[in-house]
Amino acid sequence: MLERACSIPTQLVSVELHFRNVHQFKRDHKAYDDRRPRIRRTIAGMQPMELVVGDVHPVDIHLTRPDGTVATARLIGFLDWATQRLWIGLIFFEKRGGVQNRDVIEVFAAMIEAWGMPQSLYVDNGKEFGFAAFLDDAMQLTVPGFHGPSRSTRVINALPYNASAKPIERLFGDLETRYFCTARGHIGGNRMSKKQEAIGRTVAPFGAFEDVVPAIERFVRTYNHTAQGKKSALKGLSPEATYRKYLEAGWAPTAMSRDEVRAACARTEERSVVQGAISVGGRHWTCPELQAYQYEKIWVRVPAYHTPAELLLLDRYGERVGIASPDVEFHPLDKRGAKTAAERARVHRQAVRDLDRSAPDIDVAARLIARGEAQPDTIPYEPFGIVSYDPAKRPARIVMPKRPLPSEERRREQDERIAAQMDLAKRIVE
């Protein structure tokens, strides 16, 4: 009877059940976000590479490091939303570390070289995608009928904690459950409760990173060539078949090489030219074009994320000057140093001579003299009046100092003055 009296009626629970939403909103925002109202999206009318989605995903497969420890690789993926094709790159850390911009740039550059430049890029707010802003102008040019900026940027950043808005997140889940889980070493997505081959023993690692790369790439290749369901966005076609359909209809990609992508992710910085070289990153850089450069300032394209082996040099108008390389230091007794110094002096001297020949010779003194001779003489004018005064009525005398006498006159004058004083003294004594 006491149990029946203290039990909560089911009807009361069902009536108050909607207050669970408040608890989820305050304590479990992800569960709340998964239930909130959303819009439906369609890829109807979308062209290949019109919108590419990028993200980083940890692969749930244990791999062995050289030191014997185990870890998982990181998958850098880019999804063409219109065709659902997936391009990936894998990275593995020998020690602790995280994916950086230069890692994502390399995967992105490889995708562009194979598939073309996207019109827009949809990524999250992670620092590893900071490079995308450097490619905004290049993506603007891929928009059909481009006659000027249609929007402020072609880089779209997802809202924080809004994974369900990015289709690549769902695709990563499908890859894990349908493909990656079939490989040995798969530990599942729950790091706190990993899969076990036996009680108390985790699954054996797949192997080294070099071993798993071909397997992951073939898993993704299988996905790209596998037909999706009739009710999917691709209407029963595979991503590759959808892509071929657009190619047959006349669509073509906008090509861009990997080196161009790397060069785009750079800042233009001003540097002073000192003795035919510049300083960037604590190193000296030079080239024959820089040794012949006659201006004090030059502009350098400095990579924002990579350590450069070469630097592009630009003049004040943005035109290419040359490609600078790290300067080489020579031993004082190294004959190559003397030859290099002589060659650089020759290049600079020749540039000065060419500059001299490019301008006419001007005799500045002769031109100034000729200009003075060409000026008219000053015409005297009659004075309007004359200012005068009577010297006898001056309140004070103004005596101009005498000019210094020659040494002989000074000596004679001094002798006469001494003689006069001696005569005066004799008369006083007498």
C-alpha positions as CSV (number, residue, x, y, z in Angstrom):
1,M,0.0,0.0,0.0
2,L,2.9,2.4,0.9
3,E,4.5,1.7,-2.5
4,R,1.3,2.4,-4.4
5,A,0.7,5.6,-2.4
6,C,4.2,6.9,-3.1
7,S,4.5,6.0,-6.7
8,I,4.2,8.8,-9.3
9,P,1.2,8.4,-11.7
10,T,2.1,7.8,-15.3
11,Q,-0.4,10.4,-16.4
12,L,1.4,13.1,-14.2
13,V,4.7,12.2,-15.8
14,S,3.4,12.4,-19.4
15,V,1.7,15.8,-18.7
16,E,5.0,17.3,-17.3
17,L,7.3,15.5,-19.8
18,H,7.7,18.6,-22.0
19,F,9.7,20.3,-19.2
20,R,12.6,17.9,-20.2
21,N,13.4,20.3,-23.0
22,V,14.3,22.9,-20.4
23,H,16.7,20.5,-18.7
24,Q,18.3,19.6,-22.1
25,F,18.7,23.3,-23.0
26,K,20.5,24.0,-19.7
27,R,22.5,20.8,-19.2
28,D,22.7,19.0,-22.5
29,H,22.9,21.5,-25.3
30,K,23.9,19.0,-28.0
31,A,20.7,17.0,-27.3
32,Y,18.7,20.2,-27.5
33,D,20.4,21.3,-30.7
34,D,19.7,17.9,-32.4
35,R,16.0,18.4,-31.7
36,R,15.6,22.1,-32.7
37,P,13.6,23.0,-35.9
38,R,15.6,23.1,-39.1
39,I,15.2,23.8,-42.7
40,R,15.5,21.3,-45.5
41,R,18.2,21.7,-48.2
42,T,18.4,20.5,-51.8
43,I,21.2,20.1,-54.3
44,A,18.8,20.6,-57.2
45,G,20.4,22.9,-59.8
46,M,23.8,22.9,-57.9
47,Q,26.9,22.4,-60.1
48,P,30.0,20.4,-59.2
49,M,32.5,22.3,-56.9
50,E,29.9,25.1,-56.4
51,L,30.1,24.4,-52.7
52,V,32.8,22.3,-51.0
53,V,32.6,21.3,-47.3
54,G,35.8,20.7,-45.4
55,D,36.4,19.1,-42.0
56,V,38.9,17.0,-39.9
57,H,37.9,13.7,-38.5
58,P,39.8,11.2,-36.2
59,V,39.9,7.8,-37.7
60,D,38.8,5.1,-35.2
61,I,41.6,2.7,-36.1
62,H,44.6,2.0,-33.8
63,L,48.0,2.4,-35.4
64,T,51.5,1.8,-34.0
65,R,54.1,4.5,-33.6
66,P,57.8,3.7,-34.0
67,D,58.2,3.9,-30.3
68,G,55.6,1.1,-29.8
69,T,52.7,3.4,-28.6
70,V,49.4,3.4,-30.3
71,A,47.4,6.3,-31.7
72,T,44.9,7.2,-34.4
73,A,45.3,9.1,-37.6
74,R,43.5,12.3,-38.7
75,L,41.5,12.4,-41.9
76,I,41.3,15.7,-43.7
77,G,38.2,15.6,-46.0
78,F,36.6,17.8,-48.6
79,L,33.1,17.0,-49.8
80,D,31.7,18.3,-53.1
81,W,28.1,18.9,-52.0
82,A,26.6,18.6,-55.5
83,T,28.1,15.2,-56.4
84,Q,28.8,13.9,-52.9
85,R,32.3,13.0,-53.9
86,L,34.9,12.9,-51.1
87,W,38.5,13.9,-51.3
88,I,40.7,12.9,-48.3
89,G,44.2,13.2,-47.0
90,L,45.6,11.4,-43.9
91,I,48.1,12.7,-41.3
92,F,49.6,10.9,-38.4
93,F,51.6,12.4,-35.5
94,E,54.7,10.6,-34.2
95,K,54.2,12.5,-31.0
96,R,51.4,14.7,-29.6
97,G,50.2,17.3,-32.0
98,G,47.3,18.8,-33.9
99,V,46.3,19.4,-37.5
100,Q,47.7,22.7,-38.7
101,N,47.0,25.0,-41.6
102,R,49.8,23.8,-43.8
103,D,48.5,20.2,-43.5
104,V,45.0,21.2,-44.6
105,I,46.5,23.4,-47.4
106,E,48.4,20.4,-48.9
107,V,45.2,18.3,-49.0
108,F,43.2,21.2,-50.4
109,A,45.8,21.9,-53.0
110,A,45.8,18.3,-54.2
111,M,42.0,18.4,-54.5
112,I,42.1,21.6,-56.5
113,E,44.7,20.1,-58.9
114,A,42.5,17.1,-59.5
115,W,38.9,18.5,-59.2
116,G,39.4,22.3,-59.8
117,M,38.8,25.3,-57.7
118,P,35.6,25.5,-55.7
119,Q,33.3,28.5,-55.9
120,S,32.6,28.5,-52.1
121,L,34.1,26.7,-49.2
122,Y,32.1,25.7,-46.1
123,V,34.2,25.0,-43.0
124,D,34.0,25.2,-39.3
125,N,35.7,27.8,-37.1
126,G,38.8,25.8,-36.4
127,K,42.2,27.5,-36.7
128,E,43.3,24.9,-39.1
129,F,41.0,26.5,-41.8
130,G,42.4,30.0,-41.4
131,F,44.1,29.7,-44.8
132,A,40.8,29.8,-46.6
133,A,40.6,33.6,-46.4
134,F,43.7,33.8,-48.6
135,L,41.9,32.0,-51.4
136,D,38.8,34.1,-51.3
137,D,39.7,36.2,-54.4
138,A,40.6,33.1,-56.4
139,M,37.2,31.5,-55.6
140,Q,35.4,34.7,-56.6
141,L,36.8,34.3,-60.1
142,T,35.3,30.8,-60.5
143,V,31.7,32.1,-60.2
144,P,30.0,32.0,-63.7
145,G,29.4,35.4,-65.2
146,F,31.6,37.0,-62.6
147,H,31.7,40.8,-63.1
148,G,32.6,41.9,-59.6
149,P,32.2,40.7,-56.0
150,S,28.7,39.3,-55.5
151,R,29.2,38.7,-51.8
152,S,31.8,39.8,-49.3
153,T,33.5,36.4,-49.1
154,R,33.3,32.9,-50.6
155,V,34.3,31.3,-47.3
156,I,31.4,30.2,-45.2
157,N,32.0,29.4,-41.5
158,A,29.6,27.1,-39.8
159,L,27.9,28.0,-36.5
160,P,29.7,26.6,-33.4
161,Y,28.4,23.2,-32.3
162,N,26.3,22.8,-35.4
163,A,27.7,19.6,-36.8
164,S,24.3,18.4,-38.2
165,A,24.4,21.4,-40.7
166,K,27.4,20.0,-42.5
167,P,26.8,16.9,-44.6
168,I,30.4,15.8,-44.3
169,E,29.8,15.0,-40.6
170,R,27.1,12.5,-41.5
171,L,29.4,11.1,-44.2
172,F,32.2,10.5,-41.7
173,G,29.7,8.6,-39.5
174,D,28.7,6.4,-42.5
175,L,32.4,5.7,-43.4
176,E,33.0,4.6,-39.8
177,T,30.0,2.3,-39.5
178,R,30.1,0.8,-43.1
179,Y,33.7,0.8,-44.1
180,F,36.3,1.6,-41.4
181,C,34.7,-0.8,-38.9
182,T,35.6,-3.7,-41.1
183,A,39.3,-3.1,-40.7
184,R,41.3,-4.7,-37.9
185,G,42.3,-2.3,-35.2
186,H,38.9,-0.5,-35.3
187,I,38.1,0.7,-31.7
188,G,34.8,2.5,-32.3
189,G,33.9,6.1,-31.7
190,N,33.7,5.9,-27.9
191,R,37.2,6.5,-26.6
192,M,36.1,5.7,-23.0
193,S,34.7,2.3,-24.0
194,K,36.8,0.9,-26.8
195,K,36.1,-2.3,-28.6
196,Q,37.8,-5.4,-27.1
197,E,38.9,-8.6,-28.8
198,A,38.6,-10.4,-25.4
199,I,37.7,-9.3,-21.9
200,G,40.3,-6.9,-20.7
201,R,42.2,-6.8,-24.0
202,T,41.7,-4.1,-26.6
203,V,41.8,-4.9,-30.3
204,A,45.3,-5.3,-31.9
205,P,46.5,-2.3,-33.9
206,F,46.1,-2.3,-37.7
207,G,49.8,-1.7,-38.2
208,A,52.0,1.3,-39.1
209,F,50.6,4.5,-40.6
210,E,52.1,3.6,-44.0
211,D,50.0,0.3,-43.9
212,V,46.7,1.9,-43.3
213,V,46.9,4.8,-45.9
214,P,46.2,2.6,-48.9
215,A,43.3,0.8,-47.1
216,I,41.6,4.1,-46.1
217,E,42.1,5.5,-49.6
218,R,40.4,2.4,-51.2
219,F,37.6,2.6,-48.7
220,V,36.9,6.1,-49.9
221,R,37.3,5.1,-53.5
222,T,34.7,2.4,-52.9
223,Y,32.3,4.9,-51.4
224,N,32.7,7.3,-54.4
225,H,31.8,4.5,-56.8
226,T,28.9,3.0,-54.8
227,A,25.4,3.9,-55.9
228,Q,23.3,5.6,-53.2
229,G,19.6,4.9,-52.6
230,K,16.7,6.0,-54.8
231,K,15.5,8.4,-52.1
232,S,18.9,10.0,-51.6
233,A,19.9,13.3,-53.1
234,L,21.8,11.5,-56.0
235,K,18.6,9.5,-56.9
236,G,20.3,6.1,-57.1
237,L,23.6,7.2,-58.7
238,S,27.0,7.0,-57.2
239,P,29.1,10.2,-56.6
240,E,31.4,9.4,-59.5
241,A,28.4,8.7,-61.9
242,T,26.8,12.0,-60.9
243,Y,30.1,13.8,-61.6
244,R,30.4,12.1,-65.0
245,K,26.8,13.2,-65.8
246,Y,27.8,16.8,-65.2
247,L,30.9,16.5,-67.4
248,E,28.8,15.1,-70.3
249,A,26.5,18.0,-69.9
250,G,29.4,20.4,-70.5
251,W,30.6,21.4,-67.1
252,A,34.4,21.8,-66.7
253,P,36.5,22.6,-63.7
254,T,38.7,25.7,-63.1
255,A,42.3,24.4,-62.8
256,M,44.9,25.7,-60.4
257,S,48.3,24.0,-59.6
258,R,49.5,23.1,-56.1
259,D,52.3,25.7,-56.3
260,E,49.8,28.4,-57.1
261,V,47.6,27.4,-54.1
262,R,50.6,27.6,-51.8
263,A,51.7,30.9,-53.3
264,A,48.2,32.3,-52.7
265,C,48.4,31.6,-49.0
266,A,51.0,34.3,-48.5
267,R,51.2,37.9,-47.3
268,T,52.8,40.8,-49.1
269,E,55.4,42.5,-46.9
270,E,57.7,45.4,-47.5
271,R,61.4,44.9,-47.0
272,S,64.5,47.1,-47.3
273,V,67.1,46.2,-49.9
274,V,70.6,46.3,-48.3
275,Q,73.6,45.4,-50.5
276,G,71.5,43.4,-52.9
277,A,69.7,41.2,-50.2
278,I,66.7,41.3,-47.9
279,S,66.0,39.8,-44.5
280,V,63.0,37.5,-44.0
281,G,62.5,35.2,-41.0
282,G,65.9,35.8,-39.7
283,R,67.6,34.8,-42.9
284,H,69.2,36.7,-45.8
285,W,67.7,36.2,-49.3
286,T,69.1,37.3,-52.6
287,C,69.0,36.7,-56.4
288,P,70.6,38.3,-59.5
289,E,67.5,40.4,-60.0
290,L,67.7,41.7,-56.5
291,Q,71.4,42.5,-56.8
292,A,70.6,44.6,-59.9
293,Y,67.6,46.3,-58.1
294,Q,68.0,50.0,-57.8
295,Y,65.3,50.9,-55.3
296,E,65.5,50.9,-51.5
297,K,62.3,49.0,-50.9
298,I,60.9,45.8,-52.4
299,W,57.7,43.8,-51.7
300,V,57.9,40.1,-50.8
301,R,55.3,37.3,-50.8
302,V,55.9,35.6,-47.5
303,P,54.0,32.3,-46.9
304,A,51.7,32.5,-44.0
305,Y,51.9,28.8,-42.9
306,H,54.8,27.2,-44.8
307,T,58.6,27.5,-44.4
308,P,59.6,28.9,-47.8
309,A,62.5,27.6,-49.9
310,E,62.0,30.5,-52.3
311,L,60.4,34.0,-52.1
312,L,58.6,35.9,-54.9
313,L,59.7,39.5,-55.2
314,L,57.5,42.3,-56.5
315,D,58.0,45.9,-57.3
316,R,55.8,48.8,-56.1
317,Y,53.4,48.1,-59.0
318,G,53.0,44.4,-58.1
319,E,55.1,43.3,-61.1
320,R,57.4,40.3,-60.6
321,V,61.1,41.2,-60.0
322,G,62.5,37.7,-59.4
323,I,62.7,34.7,-57.1
324,A,65.0,35.0,-54.1
325,S,66.8,32.1,-52.4
326,P,68.6,31.9,-49.1
327,D,72.0,33.6,-49.3
328,V,75.0,31.4,-49.0
329,E,77.8,32.1,-46.5
330,F,81.4,31.4,-47.6
331,H,84.6,30.7,-45.6
332,P,87.1,33.6,-45.9
333,L,89.5,31.3,-47.8
334,D,86.9,29.8,-50.1
335,K,87.6,31.0,-53.7
336,R,83.9,30.6,-54.5
337,G,83.2,33.6,-52.3
338,A,85.5,35.9,-54.2
339,K,83.9,34.7,-57.5
340,T,80.4,35.2,-56.2
341,A,81.2,38.7,-54.9
342,A,82.8,39.7,-58.2
343,E,79.7,38.4,-60.1
344,R,77.3,40.3,-57.8
345,A,79.4,43.5,-58.3
346,R,79.3,43.0,-62.0
347,V,75.5,42.6,-62.1
348,H,75.0,45.7,-59.9
349,R,77.5,47.8,-62.0
350,Q,75.8,46.8,-65.2
351,A,72.4,47.7,-63.8
352,V,73.7,51.2,-62.9
353,R,75.1,51.6,-66.4
354,D,71.8,50.6,-68.0
355,L,70.0,53.0,-65.7
356,D,72.5,55.7,-66.8
357,R,71.9,55.1,-70.5
358,S,68.1,55.2,-70.0
359,A,68.2,58.9,-69.0
360,P,69.6,61.9,-70.9
361,D,72.8,63.6,-69.7
362,I,72.1,67.0,-68.1
363,D,74.7,69.7,-67.2
364,V,73.0,71.2,-64.2
365,A,75.6,74.0,-63.8
366,A,75.4,75.1,-67.4
367,R,71.6,75.2,-67.2
368,L,71.7,77.3,-64.1
369,I,74.2,79.7,-65.7
370,A,72.1,79.9,-68.8
371,R,69.0,80.7,-66.8
372,G,70.8,83.5,-65.0
373,E,72.0,85.0,-68.2
374,A,68.5,84.9,-69.6
375,Q,67.1,87.0,-66.8
376,P,66.5,90.7,-67.5
377,D,68.7,93.4,-65.8
378,T,67.3,95.2,-62.8
379,I,65.9,98.7,-63.9
380,P,66.7,101.5,-61.4
381,Y,63.8,103.6,-60.3
382,E,63.8,107.3,-59.1
383,P,63.3,107.5,-55.3
384,F,60.0,108.8,-54.0
385,G,61.8,110.9,-51.4
386,I,65.1,111.3,-49.5
387,V,65.5,110.9,-45.8
388,S,68.3,113.3,-44.4
389,Y,69.3,115.0,-41.1
390,D,71.7,117.8,-39.9
391,P,74.9,116.2,-38.5
392,A,75.3,119.3,-36.2
393,K,72.1,118.6,-34.5
394,R,72.6,114.9,-33.8
395,P,72.0,113.9,-30.2
396,A,74.9,111.5,-30.3
397,R,78.0,110.9,-32.3
398,I,78.5,107.7,-34.3
399,V,82.2,107.0,-34.8
400,M,82.9,104.2,-37.1
401,P,85.9,102.0,-36.0
402,K,89.1,102.4,-37.9
403,R,90.3,99.5,-40.0
404,P,93.1,97.5,-38.5
405,L,96.5,98.8,-39.4
406,P,99.3,96.7,-40.9
407,S,101.8,95.3,-38.5
408,E,104.5,97.9,-39.3
409,E,102.1,100.8,-38.8
410,R,100.9,99.3,-35.5
411,R,104.5,99.0,-34.3
412,R,105.4,102.6,-35.3
413,E,102.3,103.9,-33.6
414,Q,103.2,101.9,-30.5
415,D,106.8,103.3,-30.5
416,E,105.4,106.9,-30.8
417,R,103.0,106.3,-28.0
418,I,105.8,105.0,-25.7
419,A,108.1,107.9,-26.6
420,A,105.4,110.4,-25.8
421,Q,104.8,108.8,-22.4
422,M,108.6,108.9,-21.7
423,D,108.7,112.7,-22.5
424,L,105.8,113.3,-20.2
425,A,107.5,111.4,-17.4
426,K,110.8,113.4,-17.9
427,R,108.9,116.7,-17.7
428,I,107.2,115.7,-14.5
429,V,110.5,114.7,-12.9
430,E,112.1,118.0,-13.9
